[in-house]
Amino acid sequence: MADVQEVKQWQTLQDGLDNLYMTTSALPKPGKDEVLVEIGAVSLNYRDTEVAMGLYKHHKTIEDMPPKAIVPGADMCGVIVAVGEGPATVNWKVGDRVLSTFNQTHTTGQVKAHHMAHGLGLPLDGVLQTHRVFPSYGLVKVPEYMTDQEGACLPIAAVTAWMSINGMRPLGQAGGKDEVVLLQGTGGVSISGLQIAKASGAKAIVTSSSDEKLQKAKALGADYLVNYRTNPEWQDEVMKLTHGEGADIIFECGGAKTLGKSFDSVAFGGLINSIGYLSGKQDEPGDRTNVNLLALRRNVTLKGILNGPRDRFDEMCDFYRRHELHPVVDKVFPFEEAKDALKYLFSGGHFGKVVVQVKKA
């Protein structure tokens, strides 16, 4: 550590994946109540590709911001290499392995507007760099048995999945046993949700356009598989598989073209988690999803999921420890090829998480 004088980092002007560039800056020192982390691995999220392309604009705090150079990425696993002064750092020491939290100030309860100014990878500089200073409250301890590559997969994907299953339950009262969880696709959030659901005792239905990916999901414990390309009315298949009851919890990752089908396959009193929008952000011209009527029809809750607070992250890590779950890493890229990693993620060919190895072994 003593001979490290600079930080290597990737930056984007939010003008396209092809235009990401690498730069250097002076190694920072942690201030009061801060720690300096040497980053070992970073996992990527679809959000990171949208940031790099200037498309991540649907939160008010970010919507009005002019494009600026920013370090992308929110999910990292690393080791503390320096600790600043102050009482808040008493629980951290050099050598602790840590994970970043997404919205750094969101420590408990419902996320609020003011937390949105503290999101890693926009509006704050993110973690696709060799070192970063964090506030003492912006980190959690990694489950000890995990590698850096595995740990880096937890902050956004796994916490989003955890909140989708447990966010409506009180802290410390995680559930899921005997419920039916419908997981759209095989990206990082859905595969994390599959692992959490099965460890919780739930039944899991996975949809995908790829039979190969569905077989991988089956190997992870998926109870039912639905190919939505060969079975475009997949909501009917879900109802058939559940004997007309529907899914208790749905990971709604598709958006405009799947939301109506989610309402058609949810159980009475069920929960639809609005997570992503891979099929689009708006209805096609002439189409209209009447959410009011659809929610009333089966007494359904539609809940937007924007990650979760630090205390629920800690709760999830304890769950991972008890069940010794290992996040699914699809492919690992060296730090110098982070641009290629983002392009690979954007292509949609992955199963689970795409990881950038920052620290050389």
C-alpha positions, 0 to 999 in steps of 0.5 A: 500500500505504501508505494501506491500513489495514484488511483486508476479509474474508468470514467464516462461522459455519459455519451456511449459505451464505446467512449468510456476511458481510463484515467488516473488521479492522486490517491486520496486520504480518508477524512473524519469518519471515512475509510479508504478501500482498495477495491478487489472486484466490481460487479456490473448492473444494467443501470451502469450501461444506462449511465454510460449511454446517458439514459439513466434519467428517471429519478428527479435528482438525476433527471435535471443534472447536466451530463458530467464525467463520472466513474460508473459502477456501484457494487464492489468488494474490497479491503480497508487499507486506511482508517480516518479519525472520528468515532464513526470509524471505531467499528472498522479496521485495516484489513476488514473486507467490505462491500459498498452500499448503493445509496450511501446514506440510506441506512434504514427504513424507506428510501427518501428523496434526499438519499438519491443524491448519494447513489454510487455510479451517479450522481456520486462517482462509483467504484470502477476504480482501484481505490475509493474513500467511503463514509463509515456508514456506506459499507457492510462486512462481506460474508467471510466465505465469499471470494471478492468476485462473489461478494461484489455481486451482492450490493444491488442485485442481491439486495434488490432480490432480498427486498423483492421477497422480504421488503414488505415484511418487518426487519428480522422476519424474513419469509418466503416459505411455501410461497410461489416466486416468479422470476423474469429472466436470468439476469443478476437480480432474478438469479439472486432471487432464485437462490434466495427463494429456494433457500427460503423454502419457496417454489420458483418459476423462471422465465427466459427466451433460452432453453439453455439458460432455463436448464441452468436455472433448473440446476439452481433449483428452479421448480418450473421453467417457461420459455416465453419465446416459444410460449408467448402467453406465458402468463397462462402457463404460470396459472396452469403451473400454479393450479389457477392460483398465480404467483405470490411474488413476481420479479417484474423485470420486463417493463412495458411489454410484461407488466400486463402479463404479470398482473394476469399471473399474480395471486390474489393479494400478491406482490408485483415488484417493479424492478426493470424495464428491459422490454421498454419503459412506455406502452406501445402507441395505442396500448394502455395498461390500466394499473388501477383496474388490474390491481383491484382485480386481484387485490394486488400490490405493485411496489417499486424496488430501489435496492434497500437500506444498509440494515436490510443488507446486513440482514441478507448477508446473515441469511447468505451466511446461514445457507452459505449461498454463492452468487452466480458469476457468469463471466469475469473481465480484467480491469483493463477490459471493463468497457468490454464487460459493459458491452457484454452485459448490455448484449444480454447474453449473461446468466447471473452476474458480470464481474470486473476483477480490479485487483490483480491476483 
